[in-house]
Protein backbone atom coordinates (compact mmCIF):
# COMPACT_ATOMS: atom_id res chain seq x y z
CA UNK A 1 0.00 0.00 0.00
CA UNK A 2 1.35 3.41 -0.97
CA UNK A 3 1.68 5.86 1.89
CA UNK A 4 2.57 9.43 0.99
CA UNK A 5 2.93 12.79 2.67
CA UNK A 6 -0.21 14.75 1.80
CA UNK A 7 1.65 17.81 0.55
CA UNK A 8 5.14 17.03 -0.65
CA UNK A 9 5.44 13.25 -1.01
CA UNK A 10 9.03 13.55 0.27
CA UNK A 11 10.11 9.96 0.92
CA UNK A 12 7.94 6.96 0.22
CA UNK A 13 9.08 3.39 0.71
CA UNK A 14 6.66 1.01 -0.97
CA UNK A 15 6.78 -2.57 0.34
CA UNK A 16 10.56 -3.03 0.22
CA UNK A 17 11.35 -6.72 0.78
CA UNK A 18 15.09 -6.95 0.11
CA UNK A 19 17.00 -8.66 2.92
CA UNK A 20 20.30 -8.74 1.01
CA UNK A 21 21.73 -6.47 -1.64
CA UNK A 22 19.70 -6.82 -4.85
CA UNK A 23 21.51 -7.88 -7.99
CA UNK A 24 20.52 -4.74 -9.86
CA UNK A 25 19.15 -1.27 -9.18
CA UNK A 26 17.02 0.49 -11.80
CA UNK A 27 16.84 4.27 -11.36
CA UNK A 28 14.08 6.35 -12.94
CA UNK A 29 14.04 10.16 -12.95
CA UNK A 30 10.77 11.89 -13.81
CA UNK A 31 9.12 15.30 -13.56
CA UNK A 32 5.66 16.36 -14.73
CA UNK A 33 5.56 13.65 -17.39
CA UNK A 34 2.86 11.15 -16.60
CA UNK A 35 2.74 9.80 -20.16
CA UNK A 36 6.49 9.25 -20.33
CA UNK A 37 6.64 7.75 -16.85
CA UNK A 38 3.78 5.39 -17.69
CA UNK A 39 5.69 4.09 -20.72
CA UNK A 40 8.80 3.59 -18.60
CA UNK A 41 6.94 1.94 -15.72
CA UNK A 42 5.18 -0.48 -18.07
CA UNK A 43 8.57 -1.61 -19.39
CA UNK A 44 10.12 -1.93 -15.91
CA UNK A 45 7.31 -3.79 -14.15
CA UNK A 46 7.95 -7.12 -15.98
CA UNK A 47 11.62 -6.87 -14.95
CA UNK A 48 10.94 -6.65 -11.21
CA UNK A 49 11.80 -9.53 -8.88
CA UNK A 50 13.49 -10.06 -5.53
CA UNK A 51 16.79 -9.44 -7.35
CA UNK A 52 15.74 -5.99 -8.60
CA UNK A 53 15.57 -2.69 -6.74
CA UNK A 54 13.64 0.16 -8.38
CA UNK A 55 14.30 3.74 -7.26
CA UNK A 56 12.15 6.57 -8.61
CA UNK A 57 13.15 10.21 -8.10
CA UNK A 58 10.40 12.66 -9.00
CA UNK A 59 11.32 16.34 -9.18
CA UNK A 60 8.20 17.54 -7.39
CA UNK A 61 5.53 16.98 -10.03
CA UNK A 62 2.25 18.91 -9.96
CA UNK A 63 -0.36 17.73 -7.50
CA UNK A 64 -2.71 17.22 -10.45
CA UNK A 65 -0.73 14.24 -11.76
CA UNK A 66 0.68 12.86 -8.51
CA UNK A 67 -2.34 10.66 -7.64
CA UNK A 68 -2.21 9.06 -11.10
CA UNK A 69 1.53 8.52 -10.81
CA UNK A 70 1.19 6.88 -7.40
CA UNK A 71 -1.70 4.74 -8.62
CA UNK A 72 0.67 3.18 -11.17
CA UNK A 73 2.93 2.17 -8.31
CA UNK A 74 0.30 0.86 -5.94
CA UNK A 75 1.42 -2.52 -4.61
CA UNK A 76 4.78 -2.36 -6.42
CA UNK A 77 8.10 -2.91 -4.64
CA UNK A 78 9.99 0.34 -5.15
CA UNK A 79 11.45 3.42 -3.50
CA UNK A 80 9.74 6.64 -4.51
CA UNK A 81 10.86 10.18 -3.69
CA UNK A 82 9.26 13.45 -4.75
CA UNK A 83 10.79 16.84 -4.00
CA UNK A 84 12.34 19.63 -6.08
CA UNK A 85 15.90 19.42 -7.37
CA UNK A 86 18.10 21.59 -9.56
CA UNK A 87 17.92 19.28 -12.55
CA UNK A 88 18.10 15.73 -13.82
CA UNK A 89 21.73 15.10 -12.82
CA UNK A 90 21.25 16.25 -9.24
CA UNK A 91 18.24 13.94 -9.13
CA UNK A 92 20.32 11.08 -10.52
CA UNK A 93 23.04 11.68 -7.92
CA UNK A 94 20.50 11.65 -5.10
CA UNK A 95 19.07 8.39 -6.39
CA UNK A 96 22.57 6.87 -6.71
CA UNK A 97 23.17 7.58 -3.03
CA UNK A 98 20.22 5.31 -2.20
CA UNK A 99 21.10 2.46 -4.57
CA UNK A 100 22.17 -0.86 -3.06
CA UNK A 101 22.29 -3.10 -6.15
CA UNK A 102 25.43 -4.83 -7.36
CA UNK A 103 24.77 -3.26 -10.78
CA UNK A 104 22.91 -0.12 -11.79
CA UNK A 105 21.09 1.14 -14.87
CA UNK A 106 19.18 4.38 -15.54
CA UNK A 107 15.80 4.13 -17.23
CA UNK A 108 14.41 7.65 -16.93
CA UNK A 109 10.89 8.84 -17.62
CA UNK A 110 10.08 8.26 -21.29
CA UNK A 111 12.78 5.59 -21.74
CA UNK A 112 11.99 1.90 -21.91
CA UNK A 113 13.64 -1.49 -21.93
CA UNK A 114 13.89 -3.18 -25.31
CA UNK A 115 12.00 -6.27 -24.09
CA UNK A 116 10.35 -7.69 -21.00
CA UNK A 117 13.32 -9.91 -20.09
CA UNK A 118 16.32 -7.59 -20.42
CA UNK A 119 17.21 -7.85 -16.72
CA UNK A 120 16.94 -11.63 -16.88
CA UNK A 121 19.33 -11.71 -19.86
CA UNK A 122 21.71 -9.32 -18.12
CA UNK A 123 21.86 -11.31 -14.91
CA UNK A 124 22.41 -14.51 -16.90
CA UNK A 125 25.35 -12.84 -18.70
CA UNK A 126 26.82 -11.61 -15.42
CA UNK A 127 26.52 -14.92 -13.60
CA UNK A 128 27.71 -17.11 -16.45
CA UNK A 129 30.44 -14.68 -17.43
CA UNK A 130 31.94 -14.64 -13.95
CA UNK A 131 31.58 -10.84 -13.73
CA UNK A 132 32.19 -9.23 -10.37
CA UNK A 133 30.56 -5.93 -9.35
CA UNK A 134 33.49 -5.20 -7.02
CA UNK A 135 35.53 -4.55 -10.17
CA UNK A 136 34.99 -1.35 -12.14
CA UNK A 137 33.03 -2.46 -15.19
CA UNK A 138 30.62 -0.93 -17.67
CA UNK A 139 28.53 -3.44 -19.61
CA UNK A 140 26.80 -2.06 -22.69
CA UNK A 141 24.18 -3.47 -25.03
CA UNK A 142 22.29 -2.51 -28.15
CA UNK A 143 19.63 0.17 -28.58
CA UNK A 144 16.55 0.58 -30.73
CA UNK A 145 16.58 4.14 -32.09
CA UNK A 146 13.07 5.59 -32.41
CA UNK A 147 12.74 8.69 -34.60
CA UNK A 148 10.20 11.44 -33.99
CA UNK A 149 8.27 9.98 -36.95
CA UNK A 150 8.20 6.56 -35.28
CA UNK A 151 10.69 4.68 -37.47
CA UNK A 152 12.77 2.08 -35.63
CA UNK A 153 16.43 1.23 -36.23
CA UNK A 154 18.68 -1.10 -34.25
CA UNK A 155 22.18 -0.06 -33.20
CA UNK A 156 24.49 -2.52 -31.48
CA UNK A 157 26.99 -1.41 -28.86
CA UNK A 158 30.43 -0.15 -29.89
CA UNK A 159 33.89 -1.20 -28.86
CA UNK A 160 36.09 1.34 -27.11
CA UNK A 161 38.23 1.66 -30.24
CA UNK A 162 35.15 2.89 -32.12
CA UNK A 163 34.84 5.72 -29.59
CA UNK A 164 38.34 7.09 -30.00
CA UNK A 165 39.86 9.91 -32.03
CA UNK A 166 37.38 11.84 -34.13
CA UNK A 167 34.64 9.63 -32.69
CA UNK A 168 35.44 10.44 -29.06
CA UNK A 169 32.18 12.39 -28.84
CA UNK A 170 30.54 8.96 -28.66
CA UNK A 171 29.88 6.55 -25.85
CA UNK A 172 29.94 2.81 -26.43
CA UNK A 173 26.15 2.78 -26.13
CA UNK A 174 23.33 5.14 -25.34
CA UNK A 175 23.12 5.86 -21.63
CA UNK A 176 19.95 3.80 -21.26
CA UNK A 177 21.86 0.73 -22.46
CA UNK A 178 24.73 1.00 -19.97
CA UNK A 179 25.05 -1.05 -16.77
CA UNK A 180 27.51 0.18 -14.12
CA UNK A 181 29.06 -2.01 -11.44
CA UNK A 182 28.79 -0.99 -7.81
CA UNK A 183 32.54 -0.35 -7.75
CA UNK A 184 31.88 2.56 -10.13
CA UNK A 185 28.64 4.17 -9.04
CA UNK A 186 29.32 3.88 -5.31
CA UNK A 187 32.31 6.20 -5.69
CA UNK A 188 31.40 8.40 -8.67
CA UNK A 189 28.79 11.08 -9.29
CA UNK A 190 27.45 12.98 -12.27
CA UNK A 191 28.97 16.40 -12.85
CA UNK A 192 26.02 18.64 -12.01
CA UNK A 193 27.63 21.66 -13.67
CA UNK A 194 26.97 19.92 -17.01
CA UNK A 195 23.33 20.57 -17.80
CA UNK A 196 22.45 18.29 -20.72
CA UNK A 197 25.08 15.61 -21.45
CA UNK A 198 26.69 14.77 -18.12
CA UNK A 199 26.10 11.12 -19.00
CA UNK A 200 28.95 11.40 -21.52
CA UNK A 201 31.27 12.72 -18.82
CA UNK A 202 30.13 9.99 -16.38
CA UNK A 203 31.02 7.31 -18.92
CA UNK A 204 34.46 8.74 -19.62
CA UNK A 205 35.13 9.55 -15.96
CA UNK A 206 34.60 5.86 -15.19
CA UNK A 207 36.97 4.74 -17.94
CA UNK A 208 39.56 7.33 -16.92
CA UNK A 209 39.40 5.94 -13.38
CA UNK A 210 40.20 2.42 -14.50
CA UNK A 211 36.86 0.91 -15.51
CA UNK A 212 36.80 -1.76 -18.20
CA UNK A 213 34.20 -2.06 -20.94
CA UNK A 214 32.23 -5.18 -21.84
CA UNK A 215 29.74 -5.65 -24.68
CA UNK A 216 26.42 -7.48 -24.38
CA UNK A 217 25.02 -9.25 -27.43
CA UNK A 218 21.38 -8.21 -26.96
CA UNK A 219 19.33 -4.99 -27.10
CA UNK A 220 18.85 -3.26 -23.77
CA UNK A 221 16.76 -0.14 -24.36
CA UNK A 222 14.81 2.05 -26.73
CA UNK A 223 16.06 5.59 -27.30
CA UNK A 224 13.57 8.20 -28.48
CA UNK A 225 15.00 11.13 -30.42
CA UNK A 226 13.55 14.51 -29.57
CA UNK A 227 14.69 14.60 -25.93
CA UNK A 228 16.50 17.41 -24.12
CA UNK A 229 19.86 16.78 -25.83
CA UNK A 230 18.12 17.15 -29.22
CA UNK A 231 16.41 20.38 -28.17
CA UNK A 232 19.47 21.92 -26.49
CA UNK A 233 22.05 21.01 -29.10
CA UNK A 234 24.52 23.78 -28.32
CA UNK A 235 24.58 23.10 -24.58
CA UNK A 236 24.87 19.37 -25.23
CA UNK A 237 27.82 20.02 -27.51
CA UNK A 238 29.46 22.19 -24.84
CA UNK A 239 29.04 19.44 -22.26
CA UNK A 240 30.58 16.87 -24.59
CA UNK A 241 33.41 19.34 -25.32
CA UNK A 242 34.18 19.43 -21.60
CA UNK A 243 34.41 15.65 -21.60
CA UNK A 244 36.62 15.53 -24.69
CA UNK A 245 39.05 18.25 -23.61
CA UNK A 246 39.06 17.89 -19.80
CA UNK A 247 38.44 14.19 -19.19
CA UNK A 248 39.72 12.49 -22.33
CA UNK A 249 42.37 15.24 -22.58
CA UNK A 250 42.21 15.51 -26.36
CA UNK A 251 43.52 19.06 -26.51
CA UNK A 252 44.43 18.88 -30.18
CA UNK A 253 42.99 19.21 -33.69
CA UNK A 254 41.41 15.74 -33.50
CA UNK A 255 39.55 16.77 -30.37
CA UNK A 256 38.21 19.84 -32.15
CA UNK A 257 37.05 17.70 -35.08
CA UNK A 258 35.29 15.38 -32.62
CA UNK A 259 33.37 18.35 -31.19
CA UNK A 260 32.38 19.50 -34.66
CA UNK A 261 31.24 15.99 -35.58
CA UNK A 262 29.15 15.84 -32.40
CA UNK A 263 27.40 19.05 -33.40
CA UNK A 264 26.70 17.77 -36.92
CA UNK A 265 25.38 14.47 -35.57
CA UNK A 266 22.88 16.32 -33.36
CA UNK A 267 21.24 17.65 -36.54
CA UNK A 268 21.53 14.42 -38.55
CA UNK A 269 20.45 11.61 -36.18
CA UNK A 270 21.08 8.88 -38.77
CA UNK A 271 24.81 9.48 -38.28
CA UNK A 272 24.47 7.93 -34.81
CA UNK A 273 24.28 4.61 -36.64
Phi, psi and omega per residue, in radians:
X1 nan 2.299 -3.138
X2 -1.360 2.228 3.025
X3 -2.081 2.247 -3.059
X4 -2.392 2.587 2.997
X5 -1.088 2.363 -3.005
X6 -1.157 -0.393 -3.058
X7 -1.911 -0.786 -2.956
X8 -2.051 -0.191 -3.100
X9 0.810 0.968 -2.957
X10 -1.298 -0.615 -2.987
X11 -2.786 1.767 -3.050
X12 -2.050 2.095 2.995
X13 -1.760 2.144 -3.081
X14 -1.929 1.754 2.981
X15 0.868 0.898 3.108
X16 -1.292 2.236 -3.056
X17 -2.052 0.012 -3.044
X18 -1.191 2.229 3.061
X19 -1.828 -0.314 3.037
X20 -2.272 2.968 3.140
X21 -1.057 2.245 3.092
X22 -1.168 2.793 -3.137
X23 -1.227 -0.584 -3.067
X24 -2.562 2.492 3.011
X25 -1.927 2.266 3.001
X26 -1.835 2.202 3.113
X27 -1.925 2.308 3.090
X28 -2.165 2.195 3.055
X29 -1.865 2.324 -3.128
X30 -2.568 2.726 3.092
X31 -2.822 2.012 3.071
X32 0.897 0.714 -3.110
X33 -2.459 1.291 -3.096
X34 -1.116 -0.707 -3.131
X35 -1.103 -0.842 3.135
X36 -1.124 -0.739 -3.140
X37 -1.136 -0.653 3.121
X38 -1.062 -0.763 3.110
X39 -1.065 -0.760 -3.137
X40 -1.147 -0.820 -3.126
X41 -1.043 -0.727 -3.128
X42 -1.114 -0.470 3.112
X43 -1.508 -0.396 -3.132
X44 -1.494 -0.650 -3.048
X45 -0.919 -0.744 3.111
X46 -1.168 -0.277 -3.110
X47 -1.491 -0.287 -2.975
X48 -1.274 2.436 3.070
X49 -2.796 -3.068 3.123
X50 -1.140 -0.276 3.138
X51 -1.572 -0.037 -3.002
X52 -2.110 2.265 3.031
X53 -1.887 2.289 3.129
X54 -2.046 2.092 3.110
X55 -1.980 2.237 -3.139
X56 -2.079 2.124 3.068
X57 -1.950 1.935 3.085
X58 -1.700 2.451 -3.068
X59 -1.481 0.325 -3.124
X60 1.639 0.889 -3.085
X61 -1.082 2.772 -3.119
X62 -1.002 2.543 3.115
X63 -1.049 -0.404 -3.105
X64 -1.153 -0.562 -3.092
X65 -1.806 -0.220 -3.065
X66 -1.044 -0.763 3.117
X67 -1.029 -0.685 3.130
X68 -1.181 -0.675 3.129
X69 -1.116 -0.797 -3.132
X70 -1.189 -0.543 3.109
X71 -1.079 -0.635 3.096
X72 -1.070 -0.492 -3.036
X73 -1.721 -0.020 -3.073
X74 -1.028 2.136 3.128
X75 1.450 0.041 -3.102
X76 -1.663 2.434 3.052
X77 -1.321 1.908 3.113
X78 -2.861 2.946 2.997
X79 -1.967 2.179 -3.073
X80 -2.166 2.297 3.125
X81 -2.293 2.410 3.095
X82 -2.427 1.907 3.029
X83 -2.871 2.739 -3.052
X84 -1.108 2.627 3.028
X85 -2.484 3.036 -3.064
X86 -1.456 -0.132 -3.120
X87 2.786 3.113 -3.012
X88 -1.102 -0.607 -3.058
X89 -1.373 -0.532 2.980
X90 -1.133 -0.734 3.113
X91 -1.064 -0.734 3.133
X92 -1.129 -0.684 3.106
X93 -1.128 -0.724 3.124
X94 -1.111 -0.683 3.120
X95 -1.183 -0.702 3.108
X96 -0.991 -0.699 -3.107
X97 -1.095 -0.311 -3.128
X98 -1.772 -0.142 -3.065
X99 -1.261 2.466 3.113
X100 -2.206 0.013 -3.113
X101 -1.222 2.736 3.073
X102 -1.236 -0.467 3.094
X103 -2.333 2.750 -3.073
X104 -2.417 2.478 3.023
X105 -2.438 2.546 3.074
X106 -1.743 2.224 3.043
X107 -2.319 1.479 -2.999
X108 -1.379 2.925 -3.088
X109 -0.918 2.156 -3.087
X110 1.787 -0.414 3.089
X111 -1.433 2.890 3.068
X112 -2.715 2.681 3.033
X113 -1.207 2.666 -3.096
X114 -1.247 -0.451 3.133
X115 -2.690 3.037 -3.073
X116 -1.389 -0.119 -3.089
X117 -2.183 0.500 3.138
X118 -1.079 -0.818 -3.120
X119 -1.085 -0.704 3.091
X120 -1.047 -0.780 3.111
X121 -1.116 -0.725 -3.124
X122 -1.099 -0.847 -3.116
X123 -1.124 -0.591 3.062
X124 -1.099 -0.773 3.138
X125 -1.116 -0.694 -3.140
X126 -1.151 -0.840 -3.046
X127 -1.237 -0.662 -3.117
X128 -1.507 -0.219 3.084
X129 -1.679 0.008 3.129
X130 1.120 0.553 -3.098
X131 -1.445 2.465 -3.021
X132 -2.103 2.138 -3.106
X133 -1.240 -0.184 3.078
X134 -1.379 -0.137 3.021
X135 -1.734 2.576 -3.131
X136 -1.317 1.896 -3.091
X137 -2.456 2.446 2.972
X138 -2.023 2.143 3.097
X139 -1.912 2.206 -3.025
X140 -2.171 2.517 3.124
X141 -2.213 -3.019 -3.088
X142 -1.383 2.946 -3.086
X143 -2.445 2.384 2.951
X144 -1.528 2.112 3.131
X145 -1.591 2.147 -3.110
X146 -1.949 2.025 -3.122
X147 -1.327 2.936 3.099
X148 -1.142 -0.333 3.092
X149 -1.567 -0.111 3.083
X150 1.720 -0.031 3.110
X151 -1.222 2.660 -2.981
X152 -2.221 2.184 -3.134
X153 -2.304 2.424 3.139
X154 -1.676 2.374 3.081
X155 -2.250 2.055 3.084
X156 -1.282 2.906 3.118
X157 -1.234 2.797 -3.123
X158 -1.818 2.767 2.955
X159 -1.436 2.905 3.142
X160 -1.142 -0.589 3.124
X161 -1.057 -0.601 3.141
X162 -1.295 -0.066 3.137
X163 -2.018 0.417 -3.117
X164 -1.897 2.962 3.055
X165 1.030 -2.257 -3.099
X166 -1.162 -0.272 3.108
X167 -1.736 0.304 -3.104
X168 -1.286 -0.063 3.009
X169 -1.293 -0.211 -3.092
X170 -1.509 2.848 2.790
X171 -1.949 2.957 -3.113
X172 -1.238 -0.316 3.085
X173 -2.813 2.838 3.027
X174 -1.077 2.644 -3.006
X175 -0.994 -0.585 -3.128
X176 -1.216 -0.195 -3.132
X177 -1.943 0.386 3.142
X178 -1.988 2.276 3.031
X179 -1.881 2.321 -3.134
X180 -1.984 2.355 3.086
X181 -1.280 2.772 -3.125
X182 -1.059 -0.545 3.130
X183 -1.079 -0.408 3.083
X184 -1.544 -1.063 -2.931
X185 -1.240 -0.382 3.123
X186 -1.254 -0.262 -3.075
X187 -2.238 0.200 -3.066
X188 -2.445 2.474 -3.141
X189 -2.178 2.856 3.029
X190 -1.313 2.527 3.096
X191 -1.372 1.829 -3.028
X192 -1.255 -0.232 3.063
X193 -1.290 -0.277 3.070
X194 -1.607 2.115 -2.905
X195 -1.529 -0.503 -2.952
X196 -2.123 -0.729 -3.007
X197 -2.174 0.771 3.081
X198 -1.202 -0.264 3.084
X199 -1.128 -0.601 3.090
X200 -1.112 -0.777 3.124
X201 -1.144 -0.673 3.133
X202 -1.060 -0.770 3.126
X203 -1.050 -0.859 -3.083
X204 -1.334 -0.498 3.012
X205 -1.053 -0.773 -3.126
X206 -1.083 -0.803 3.131
X207 -1.137 -0.682 3.128
X208 -1.152 -0.422 3.137
X209 -1.691 0.321 2.982
X210 1.749 0.133 3.129
X211 -1.268 2.609 3.042
X212 -1.811 2.807 -3.088
X213 -2.018 2.323 3.069
X214 -2.223 2.547 -3.086
X215 -1.900 2.294 3.078
X216 -1.653 2.564 -3.042
X217 -1.726 0.558 3.115
X218 -2.538 2.738 3.114
X219 -1.258 2.447 -3.113
X220 -1.861 -0.769 -3.007
X221 -2.474 3.014 2.970
X222 -1.977 2.292 3.125
X223 -1.949 2.171 -3.128
X224 -1.757 2.042 3.050
X225 -1.167 2.694 -3.115
X226 1.857 0.085 3.129
X227 -1.369 -2.918 -3.029
X228 -1.092 -0.636 -3.131
X229 -1.185 -0.468 3.090
X230 -1.349 -0.542 -3.087
X231 -1.496 -0.483 -3.139
X232 -2.018 1.118 -3.011
X233 -1.087 -0.750 -3.084
X234 -1.135 -0.813 -3.135
X235 -1.128 -0.673 3.091
X236 -1.059 -0.740 3.132
X237 -1.133 -0.674 3.101
X238 -1.123 -0.714 3.115
X239 -1.098 -0.775 3.123
X240 -1.139 -0.624 3.088
X241 -1.043 -0.720 3.096
X242 -1.010 -0.791 -3.124
X243 -1.112 -0.764 -3.105
X244 -1.136 -0.817 -3.025
X245 -1.471 -0.623 -3.005
X246 -1.716 -0.546 -3.114
X247 -1.717 -0.903 3.112
X248 -1.373 -0.258 3.070
X249 1.006 0.759 3.096
X250 -1.677 1.154 -3.114
X251 -1.510 1.229 -3.118
X252 -2.721 -3.072 -3.089
X253 -1.117 -0.615 3.129
X254 -1.113 -0.698 3.102
X255 -1.084 -0.712 3.103
X256 -1.111 -0.733 3.106
X257 -1.108 -0.621 3.111
X258 -1.119 -0.693 3.106
X259 -1.132 -0.761 3.131
X260 -1.098 -0.735 3.133
X261 -1.121 -0.665 3.094
X262 -1.053 -0.722 -3.132
X263 -1.152 -0.740 3.129
X264 -1.113 -0.743 -3.123
X265 -1.062 -0.594 -3.120
X266 -1.124 -0.394 3.113
X267 -1.701 -0.300 -3.124
X268 -2.230 1.399 -3.023
X269 -0.963 -0.489 -3.106
X270 -1.094 -0.348 3.113
X271 -1.217 -0.293 3.065
X272 -1.045 -0.427 -3.034
X273 -1.283 nan nan
